[in-house]
């Protein structure tokens, strides 16, 4: 499965209405410097000390937004 990795700050900058609420992300411990990844299905995971935790999902048209926000392509 391919992903785009980015910071929590980049993720927050690309979220649109109807997706994950910023308040929800903050409650689960997402910070500006957290490492997160988005897969091609829109699942968002945050890197914890010894695992990746699924924290939500993105909806339609997120691929170009993820590339713009992160400055990266799918790997």
Secondary structure, 3 states (H helix, E strand, C coil): CCEEEEEHHHHHHHCCCCCCCHHHHHHCCCCCCCEEEEECCCEEEEECCCCEEEEEECCCCHHHHHHHHHCCCCC
